[in-house]
């Protein structure tokens, strides 16, 4: 008669930790403040009893940062009223 093997419970446990180099080297880009610009122009022209001409133009650009603010502005105007 064959001998019976004793009941044996085998528990096998494994732990694995995977470190990804792509996560460690990922740089989150910092959003830089953008320049905001505006251009405007105007014309006034009158003919008839009085001759009137007027031209205007304006350019403005600005950038706001946590420590600095930059603002550049230019205006131009031309007018004439010969009668």
LUMGU-290186 format. One record per atom (N, C-alpha, C): residue number from 1; residue in three letters; chain; atom name; z, x negated, y negated. Coordinates in steps of 0.2 Angstrom, whole numbers, m for minus. Each point is the difference from the previous one (the first is absolute). Layout:
// residues N
resi:resn:chain:name:z:x:y
NUM:ALA:A:CA:Z:X:Y
...
This chain:
// residues 83
resi:resn:chain:name:z:x:y
1:UNK:A:N:0:m4:6
1:UNK:A:CA:0:4:m6
1:UNK:A:C:0:m4:m6
2:UNK:A:N:m4:2:m5
2:UNK:A:CA:m1:m4:m6
2:UNK:A:C:6:1:m5
3:UNK:A:N:2:m5:m3
3:UNK:A:CA:5:0:m5
3:UNK:A:C:m2:4:m6
4:UNK:A:N:3:4:m3
4:UNK:A:CA:m2:3:m6
4:UNK:A:C:3:m4:m6
5:UNK:A:N:m5:0:m5
5:UNK:A:CA:1:m4:m6
5:UNK:A:C:5:4:m4
6:UNK:A:N:5:m4:m3
6:UNK:A:CA:5:3:m5
6:UNK:A:C:m4:3:m6
7:UNK:A:N:2:6:m2
7:UNK:A:CA:m3:3:m6
7:UNK:A:C:1:m5:m6
8:UNK:A:N:m5:m2:m4
8:UNK:A:CA:1:m4:m5
8:UNK:A:C:m4:3:m6
9:UNK:A:N:3:0:m6
9:UNK:A:CA:m4:2:m6
9:UNK:A:C:m1:m6:m4
10:UNK:A:N:m7:0:m2
10:UNK:A:CA:m2:m6:m4
10:UNK:A:C:m2:3:m7
11:UNK:A:N:3:m2:m5
11:UNK:A:CA:m2:2:m7
11:UNK:A:C:m3:m6:m3
12:UNK:A:N:m6:1:m3
12:UNK:A:CA:m3:m6:m3
12:UNK:A:C:m1:3:m8
13:UNK:A:N:2:m5:m4
13:UNK:A:CA:0:2:m7
13:UNK:A:C:m4:m6:m4
14:UNK:A:N:m4:2:m4
14:UNK:A:CA:m3:m5:m4
14:UNK:A:C:0:2:m7
15:UNK:A:N:1:m4:m5
15:UNK:A:CA:m1:1:m7
15:UNK:A:C:m5:m5:m3
16:UNK:A:N:m4:3:m4
16:UNK:A:CA:m5:m4:m3
16:UNK:A:C:m1:1:m7
17:UNK:A:N:0:m5:m4
17:UNK:A:CA:0:1:m7
17:UNK:A:C:m7:m4:m2
18:UNK:A:N:m4:4:m4
18:UNK:A:CA:m6:m2:m2
18:UNK:A:C:0:m1:m8
19:UNK:A:N:m1:m6:m2
19:UNK:A:CA:0:m1:m7
19:UNK:A:C:m7:m1:m2
20:UNK:A:N:m3:3:m5
20:UNK:A:CA:m7:0:m2
20:UNK:A:C:0:m4:m6
21:UNK:A:N:m4:m5:0
21:UNK:A:CA:m1:m5:m6
21:UNK:A:C:m3:4:m6
22:UNK:A:N:m4:5:2
22:UNK:A:CA:m4:4:m5
22:UNK:A:C:5:4:m5
23:UNK:A:N:5:2:3
23:UNK:A:CA:5:4:m4
23:UNK:A:C:4:m5:m4
24:UNK:A:N:2:m6:3
24:UNK:A:CA:4:m5:m4
24:UNK:A:C:m4:m3:m6
25:UNK:A:N:m7:0:1
25:UNK:A:CA:m4:m3:m6
25:UNK:A:C:m3:5:m4
26:UNK:A:N:1:6:1
26:UNK:A:CA:m3:5:m5
26:UNK:A:C:3:0:m7
27:UNK:A:N:m4:0:m5
27:UNK:A:CA:2:0:m6
27:UNK:A:C:m2:6:m4
28:UNK:A:N:5:4:m2
28:UNK:A:CA:m1:6:m4
28:UNK:A:C:m3:m2:m7
29:UNK:A:N:m6:2:m2
29:UNK:A:CA:m2:m1:m6
29:UNK:A:C:4:3:m6
30:UNK:A:N:2:m3:m5
30:UNK:A:CA:3:3:m6
30:UNK:A:C:m5:3:m5
31:UNK:A:N:1:6:m1
31:UNK:A:CA:m5:3:m5
31:UNK:A:C:1:m3:m7
32:UNK:A:N:m5:m3:m3
32:UNK:A:CA:1:m3:m6
32:UNK:A:C:m2:6:m5
33:UNK:A:N:3:0:m6
33:UNK:A:CA:m1:5:m5
33:UNK:A:C:m7:m1:m2
34:UNK:A:N:m4:5:m1
34:UNK:A:CA:m7:0:m2
34:UNK:A:C:m1:1:m8
35:UNK:A:N:m5:m3:m2
35:UNK:A:CA:m2:1:m7
35:UNK:A:C:m2:7:m1
36:UNK:A:N:2:3:m6
36:UNK:A:CA:m3:7:m1
36:UNK:A:C:m3:m1:m7
37:UNK:A:N:m7:2:0
37:UNK:A:CA:m4:m1:m6
37:UNK:A:C:m3:7:m2
38:UNK:A:N:m1:0:m7
38:UNK:A:CA:m3:6:m3
38:UNK:A:C:m5:m2:m5
39:UNK:A:N:m6:4:0
39:UNK:A:CA:m5:m2:m5
39:UNK:A:C:m1:7:m4
40:UNK:A:N:m1:0:m6
40:UNK:A:CA:m2:7:m3
40:UNK:A:C:m4:m2:m6
41:UNK:A:N:m5:5:m2
41:UNK:A:CA:m4:m1:m5
41:UNK:A:C:m1:7:m4
42:UNK:A:N:m2:m1:m6
42:UNK:A:CA:m1:7:m4
42:UNK:A:C:m6:m1:m5
43:UNK:A:N:m3:5:m2
43:UNK:A:CA:m5:0:m4
43:UNK:A:C:0:6:m5
44:UNK:A:N:0:m1:m6
44:UNK:A:CA:m1:6:m5
44:UNK:A:C:m6:m1:m4
45:UNK:A:N:m4:5:0
45:UNK:A:CA:m7:m1:m4
45:UNK:A:C:m1:6:m4
46:UNK:A:N:0:0:m6
46:UNK:A:CA:m2:6:m4
46:UNK:A:C:m6:m1:m4
47:UNK:A:N:m5:4:m1
47:UNK:A:CA:m6:0:m4
47:UNK:A:C:0:6:m4
48:UNK:A:N:m3:0:m5
48:UNK:A:CA:m1:6:m5
48:UNK:A:C:3:m2:m7
49:UNK:A:N:4:4:m2
49:UNK:A:CA:3:m1:m7
49:UNK:A:C:4:m7:0
50:UNK:A:N:3:m2:5
50:UNK:A:CA:3:m7:m1
50:UNK:A:C:m2:m4:7
51:UNK:A:N:m2:m6:m1
51:UNK:A:CA:m2:m4:5
51:UNK:A:C:7:m3:3
52:UNK:A:N:2:1:6
52:UNK:A:CA:6:m3:2
52:UNK:A:C:m2:m3:7
53:UNK:A:N:3:m6:1
53:UNK:A:CA:m1:m3:7
53:UNK:A:C:7:m3:2
54:UNK:A:N:2:0:6
54:UNK:A:CA:6:m3:2
54:UNK:A:C:0:m2:7
55:UNK:A:N:2:m6:2
55:UNK:A:CA:0:m2:7
55:UNK:A:C:6:m3:1
56:UNK:A:N:4:2:6
56:UNK:A:CA:6:m3:2
56:UNK:A:C:0:m2:7
57:UNK:A:N:3:m5:2
57:UNK:A:CA:1:m2:7
57:UNK:A:C:7:m3:1
58:UNK:A:N:3:0:6
58:UNK:A:CA:6:m2:1
58:UNK:A:C:0:m3:8
59:UNK:A:N:3:m5:1
59:UNK:A:CA:1:m3:6
59:UNK:A:C:8:m2:1
60:UNK:A:N:3:2:6
60:UNK:A:CA:7:m1:1
60:UNK:A:C:0:m2:7
61:UNK:A:N:4:m5:2
61:UNK:A:CA:2:m2:7
61:UNK:A:C:7:m2:0
62:UNK:A:N:4:2:6
62:UNK:A:CA:7:m2:0
62:UNK:A:C:2:m1:7
63:UNK:A:N:5:m3:1
63:UNK:A:CA:3:m2:7
63:UNK:A:C:7:0:m1
64:UNK:A:N:4:4:4
64:UNK:A:CA:7:0:0
64:UNK:A:C:2:m3:7
65:UNK:A:N:5:m5:m1
65:UNK:A:CA:3:m4:5
65:UNK:A:C:7:1:0
66:UNK:A:N:4:m2:5
66:UNK:A:CA:7:1:0
66:UNK:A:C:3:m4:m6
67:UNK:A:N:m2:m6:m2
67:UNK:A:CA:3:m3:m5
67:UNK:A:C:m5:m1:m7
68:UNK:A:N:m6:1:1
68:UNK:A:CA:m5:0:m6
68:UNK:A:C:m4:6:m1
69:UNK:A:N:m2:1:m6
69:UNK:A:CA:m5:5:m2
69:UNK:A:C:m5:m3:m4
70:UNK:A:N:m7:1:2
70:UNK:A:CA:m5:m3:m3
70:UNK:A:C:m4:6:m3
71:UNK:A:N:m2:m1:m7
71:UNK:A:CA:m4:5:m3
71:UNK:A:C:m5:m3:m5
72:UNK:A:N:m6:1:1
72:UNK:A:CA:m6:m2:m4
72:UNK:A:C:m3:6:m3
73:UNK:A:N:m2:0:m6
73:UNK:A:CA:m3:5:m3
73:UNK:A:C:m5:m2:m6
74:UNK:A:N:m6:3:0
74:UNK:A:CA:m5:m1:m5
74:UNK:A:C:m2:6:m3
75:UNK:A:N:m1:1:m7
75:UNK:A:CA:m2:6:m3
75:UNK:A:C:m6:m2:m5
76:UNK:A:N:m5:4:m1
76:UNK:A:CA:m5:m1:m4
76:UNK:A:C:m2:6:m3
77:UNK:A:N:m2:0:m7
77:UNK:A:CA:m2:6:m3
77:UNK:A:C:m6:m2:m6
78:UNK:A:N:m4:4:0
78:UNK:A:CA:m6:m1:m6
78:UNK:A:C:m1:7:m3
79:UNK:A:N:0:0:m6
79:UNK:A:CA:m1:6:m4
79:UNK:A:C:m5:m1:m6
80:UNK:A:N:m3:5:m2
80:UNK:A:CA:m5:0:m6
80:UNK:A:C:m1:7:m2
81:UNK:A:N:0:0:m7
81:UNK:A:CA:m1:7:m3
81:UNK:A:C:m4:m1:m7
82:UNK:A:N:m6:m2:1
82:UNK:A:CA:m4:0:m6
82:UNK:A:C:m3:7:m2
83:UNK:A:N:0:1:m6
83:UNK:A:CA:m3:7:m2
83:UNK:A:C:m5:m1:m5
